[in-house]
Amino acid sequence: MSFDLEAYLVERRCAVDEALERALPPADAYPPRLHEAMRYSVFAGGKRLRPILVIAGAEAVGGRMGDVLPTACAFELIHTYSLIHDDLPAMDDDDYRRGRPTSHRVFGEAMAILAGDALLTHAFGLVVANFAGGTRPLGVLPEVLSEIVAAAGSPGMIGGQAVDVESAGNVVAPETLEYIHTHKTGALIGAAVRVGALLAGASRPALEALSRYGTRVGLTFQIVDDILDVEGSLESLGKTAGSDRRKRKVTYPGYHGLEASRARAAALTREGQAALTALGPAAEPLVALADFALNRKA
Ligand code: GRG
């Protein structure tokens, strides 16, 4: 029987949402407006792809969902903070995200910035909390933290965002486009898979295979995001379509055309899936998630 991705996603989304509910301060905790803003964006209905990749990364090397849930939630908080800040007037100035008015539209700019800052900070607390109780060898904690710092910080997501902001409206080299996409989006996605596997005690060869997978799926995800911005709508995407062109963003279809972009995304997906062969059936969810990243409509 073929792998049932839909059932897999429903079960893990549910577990992630319950864990996020427990992990975040209640909305009425003082100062309530801040905690309300944090919860508003986290529970606005994202796909939960990054936390699910943490879980699937762990499962691919014999780990269990329950052992990595706090860190899976940390990835969702980092991702959500990046969306809140990306939508700010100083960045993309977007009005809709995840089908709702953006954080700064509802809570004002200052509170949106602070909600993003608080989510990022809270994420690191969750990573450390994953080691509480002594069930997990502490030896892997420095490597887990280094991976996340590199993926979310200036060598990763923020570096990619900085070059993206600087490049808007300019003609850039193909290497610059590749840098933006692999860093702005790919770094956190790749780290999610690796960190899940690290927490589950992956061997070095398994980690290398998962890295090859993660970099390819991460880049695919952003290429598809660029394509959806051309082809999608506010209803299907939950955010304003066509914004890349209006903001003169550097995109894959803008540079290479739609057909070549689709072909590159499909080729990367196949390469990423092929990298997992040695991991056997335990990697089935990751194989299916690569197809999901390629074929998604939102
Ligand atoms: C502002 C610090 C800072 C970083 C910004 C990742 C990023 C860097 C900005 C987010 C804006 C954006 C369009 C990034 C590309 C990554 C991407 C496709 C985000 C949307 O991710 P999904 O589709 O969203 O997984 P959901 O809502 O489903 O979680």
Residues whose N, C-alpha, C, O or C-beta is under 5 A from the ligand:
A	BS01	GRG	G46 K47 R48 L49 S82 L83 H85 D86 R98 M157 Q161 K184 T185 D225 A298
